[in-house]
Amino acid sequence: MRDLWLKIKVWSKIIFLSLLVIYALVFTIENSGQRVDFWYWYNSRLQASLFVFALFTFAAGVIATLLFAMVKRTFAQLHELRTAKEERLQIRPPITAQASPEPNAPPSAPNP
């Protein structure tokens, strides 16, 4: 019975991935012929296929996500550095008179 469930899981994953690949191929074929007028700067437009436009948009999203993660890590590191500096700059408590031995007291003998 366990073998049957394993086969069902494997075949369902294979079918799902096959459907995704078929969809990606149909998407590419259908959108490669359509033209898009893409504005990217003042008085500048780019004529490209919808597929190329979608590919560049996806790449820009990936780059923006990586940049956002890098900025987030940088701020965390700056916070860590600031905390470490604050810890180093803490004022140490002054040494009290009780902690230091009396100057006229004889040295204590070692215990045998």
Backbone as numpy.savetxt, mean C-alpha at the origin, in Angstrom:
# Nx Ny Nz CAx CAy CAz Cx Cy Cz
-17.32 -39.20 -1.95 -18.13 -38.00 -1.95 -17.27 -36.74 -1.95
-16.15 -36.81 -1.21 -15.25 -35.65 -1.18 -14.66 -35.39 -2.56
-14.40 -36.46 -3.27 -13.83 -36.35 -4.61 -14.80 -35.65 -5.56
-16.08 -35.91 -5.41 -17.09 -35.29 -6.25 -17.13 -33.78 -6.03
-17.10 -33.32 -4.77 -17.13 -31.90 -4.47 -15.87 -31.21 -4.98
-14.74 -31.88 -4.90 -13.50 -31.30 -5.43 -13.60 -31.11 -6.94
-14.14 -32.09 -7.63 -14.32 -31.97 -9.09 -15.29 -30.84 -9.43
-16.35 -30.71 -8.66 -17.33 -29.64 -8.91 -16.67 -28.28 -8.72
-15.87 -28.12 -7.65 -15.19 -26.85 -7.42 -14.21 -26.52 -8.54
-13.43 -27.50 -8.94 -12.43 -27.26 -9.99 -13.10 -26.91 -11.31
-14.12 -27.67 -11.70 -14.78 -27.41 -12.97 -15.55 -26.09 -12.96
-16.11 -25.73 -11.82 -16.82 -24.44 -11.77 -15.82 -23.28 -11.92
-14.63 -23.41 -11.35 -13.61 -22.38 -11.51 -13.13 -22.31 -12.96
-12.95 -23.46 -13.58 -12.52 -23.49 -14.98 -13.57 -22.84 -15.87
-14.83 -23.15 -15.65 -15.90 -22.57 -16.46 -15.97 -21.05 -16.25
-15.87 -20.61 -15.00 -15.92 -19.18 -14.70 -14.77 -18.43 -15.36
-13.56 -18.95 -15.27 -12.41 -18.31 -15.90 -12.52 -18.32 -17.43
-13.06 -19.39 -17.98 -13.26 -19.44 -19.43 -14.26 -18.38 -19.88
-15.34 -18.21 -19.13 -16.31 -17.16 -19.46 -15.69 -15.77 -19.37
-14.83 -15.55 -18.38 -14.15 -14.26 -18.27 -13.23 -14.01 -19.46
-12.50 -15.02 -19.89 -11.60 -14.86 -21.03 -12.41 -14.59 -22.30
-13.51 -15.31 -22.49 -14.35 -15.09 -23.67 -14.92 -13.67 -23.65
-15.38 -13.21 -22.47 -15.89 -11.84 -22.37 -14.81 -10.82 -22.70
-13.60 -11.04 -22.19 -12.50 -10.10 -22.46 -12.19 -10.05 -23.95
-12.21 -11.19 -24.62 -11.97 -11.21 -26.07 -13.07 -10.48 -26.84
-14.32 -10.73 -26.48 -15.43 -10.06 -27.16 -15.37 -8.55 -26.89
-15.05 -8.17 -25.67 -14.93 -6.75 -25.32 -13.85 -6.08 -26.16
-12.72 -6.76 -26.30 -11.60 -6.21 -27.08 -11.99 -6.07 -28.55
-12.62 -7.08 -29.11 -12.99 -7.06 -30.52 -14.03 -5.99 -30.80
-15.04 -5.90 -29.94 -16.12 -4.93 -30.16 -15.67 -3.48 -29.98
-14.76 -3.24 -29.04 -14.36 -1.87 -28.74 -13.11 -1.40 -29.47
-12.49 -2.27 -30.22 -11.27 -1.85 -30.91 -11.58 -0.97 -32.11
-12.77 -1.05 -32.66 -13.11 -0.25 -33.84 -13.71 1.09 -33.52
-14.28 1.29 -32.33 -14.93 2.55 -31.99 -13.88 3.61 -31.66
-14.10 4.82 -32.15 -13.15 5.91 -31.94 -13.65 6.81 -30.81
-12.70 7.36 -30.05 -13.01 8.24 -28.92 -12.21 9.52 -29.08
-12.85 10.64 -28.81 -12.17 11.93 -28.81 -11.83 12.25 -27.36
-10.59 12.08 -26.99 -10.14 12.18 -25.60 -9.45 13.51 -25.34
-9.97 14.30 -24.39 -9.35 15.56 -23.99 -8.35 15.29 -22.88
-7.11 15.71 -23.05 -6.11 15.50 -22.01 -5.41 16.77 -21.58
-5.53 17.87 -22.34 -4.93 19.15 -21.96 -5.68 20.26 -22.67
-5.46 21.49 -22.26 -6.15 22.64 -22.85 -5.90 22.70 -24.35
-6.98 22.73 -25.11 -6.95 22.75 -26.58 -6.20 21.57 -27.18
-6.17 20.45 -26.50 -5.51 19.25 -27.03 -6.45 18.07 -26.89
-6.63 17.39 -28.00 -7.50 16.21 -28.00 -6.78 15.08 -28.72
-7.07 13.87 -28.29 -6.43 12.69 -28.87 -7.51 11.79 -29.44
-7.35 11.39 -30.68 -8.24 10.42 -31.30 -7.67 9.03 -31.09
-8.40 8.18 -30.39 -7.92 6.82 -30.12 -9.12 5.88 -30.09
-8.82 4.59 -30.13 -9.90 3.62 -30.03 -10.36 3.53 -28.58
-11.58 3.07 -28.39 -12.14 2.96 -27.05 -11.34 1.97 -26.21
-10.81 0.94 -26.84 -10.02 -0.05 -26.12 -8.73 0.57 -25.57
-8.04 1.35 -26.40 -6.81 2.00 -25.95 -7.12 3.00 -24.85
-8.23 3.73 -25.00 -8.64 4.68 -23.98 -8.92 3.97 -22.65
-9.63 2.85 -22.69 -9.91 2.09 -21.46 -8.62 1.55 -20.86
-7.68 1.12 -21.68 -6.41 0.59 -21.19 -5.61 1.68 -20.49
-5.53 2.87 -21.09 -4.81 3.97 -20.46 -5.50 4.45 -19.19
-6.82 4.44 -19.18 -7.56 4.83 -17.98 -7.29 3.86 -16.85
-7.27 2.57 -17.15 -6.96 1.56 -16.14 -5.54 1.74 -15.61
-4.59 1.98 -16.50 -3.20 2.19 -16.09 -3.07 3.44 -15.21
-3.79 4.50 -15.56 -3.75 5.71 -14.74 -4.33 5.45 -13.36
-5.36 4.63 -13.26 -5.94 4.27 -11.97 -4.96 3.48 -11.12
-4.24 2.56 -11.74 -3.24 1.77 -11.01 -2.13 2.67 -10.49
-1.65 3.57 -11.34 -0.58 4.49 -10.94 -1.05 5.40 -9.81
-2.28 5.91 -9.90 -2.81 6.77 -8.85 -2.93 6.01 -7.53
-3.34 4.75 -7.58 -3.45 3.95 -6.37 -2.08 3.72 -5.74
-1.08 3.43 -6.56 0.28 3.24 -6.03 0.83 4.53 -5.43
0.58 5.65 -6.07 1.03 6.93 -5.52 0.34 7.25 -4.20
-0.95 6.98 -4.11 -1.68 7.22 -2.87 -1.12 6.35 -1.75
-0.83 5.08 -2.03 -0.27 4.19 -1.01 1.12 4.67 -0.58
1.91 5.17 -1.53 3.25 5.65 -1.20 3.16 6.89 -0.30
2.24 7.80 -0.61 2.08 9.00 0.21 1.61 8.62 1.61
0.70 7.67 1.70 0.20 7.21 3.00 1.33 6.61 3.84
2.18 5.78 3.23 3.32 5.20 3.96 4.31 6.28 4.38
4.51 7.28 3.52 5.43 8.37 3.85 4.94 9.14 5.07
3.65 9.44 5.13 3.11 10.14 6.29 3.23 9.29 7.55
3.04 7.99 7.44 3.20 7.11 8.60 4.65 7.11 9.07
5.60 7.10 8.13 7.02 7.14 8.51 7.39 8.47 9.15
6.83 9.57 8.64 7.08 10.87 9.25 6.54 10.93 10.67
5.37 10.36 10.88 4.80 10.31 12.23 5.69 9.48 13.15
6.19 8.37 12.66 7.08 7.52 13.46 8.38 8.26 13.80
8.94 8.99 12.83 10.15 9.76 13.10 9.90 10.86 14.14
8.77 11.52 14.02 8.43 12.59 14.96 8.27 12.02 16.37
7.65 10.85 16.50 7.48 10.20 17.80 8.82 9.80 18.38
9.70 9.27 17.55 11.03 8.86 18.03 11.83 10.09 18.48
11.71 11.19 17.76 12.43 12.40 18.15 11.90 12.94 19.47
10.58 12.88 19.64 10.01 13.33 20.91 10.49 12.47 22.07
10.63 11.18 21.84 11.12 10.30 22.90 12.57 10.62 23.25
13.37 10.95 22.25 14.78 11.29 22.52 14.91 12.62 23.25
13.98 13.52 23.01 14.07 14.85 23.61 13.41 14.94 24.98
12.93 13.83 25.51 12.33 13.84 26.85 13.37 14.25 27.87
12.97 15.08 28.84 13.88 15.54 29.89 14.01 14.43 30.92
15.26 14.11 31.24 15.50 13.07 32.24 15.31 13.67 33.63
14.76 12.90 34.56 14.58 13.43 35.91 15.95 13.67 36.55
16.08 14.74 37.36 17.38 15.03 37.99 17.72 13.96 39.02
19.03 13.76 39.20 19.51 12.79 40.19 19.33 13.42 41.56
18.66 12.69 42.46 18.39 13.23 43.80 19.57 12.98 44.71
19.60 13.69 45.83 20.71 13.57 46.80 20.69 12.22 47.49
19.55 11.57 47.61 19.46 10.28 48.29 20.14 9.19 47.46
20.14 9.33 46.20 20.72 8.30 45.35 22.24 8.32 45.40
22.87 9.47 45.67 24.33 9.52 45.69 24.83 9.24 47.12
25.98 8.55 47.26 26.50 8.26 48.61 27.04 9.53 49.28
27.03 9.50 50.60 27.55 10.65 51.34 29.05 10.72 51.14
29.62 11.93 51.01 31.05 12.03 50.74 31.91 11.60 51.93
31.46 11.73 53.16 32.26 11.38 54.35 32.02 9.96 54.82
31.11 9.23 54.22 30.80 7.88 54.67 31.91 6.93 54.24
32.30 5.99 55.15 33.31 5.02 54.76 32.76 4.07 53.72
33.62 3.56 52.89 33.13 2.63 51.86 32.64 1.37 52.55
31.59 0.81 51.98 31.03 -0.40 52.58 31.90 -1.59 52.23
31.99 -2.47 53.22 32.82 -3.67 53.06 32.06 -4.70 52.24
32.77 -5.44 51.41 32.09 -6.46 50.61 31.62 -7.60 51.50
30.49 -8.17 51.15 29.96 -9.31 51.89 30.71 -10.57 51.50
31.19 -11.34 52.58 31.90 -12.57 52.21 31.00 -13.69 51.79
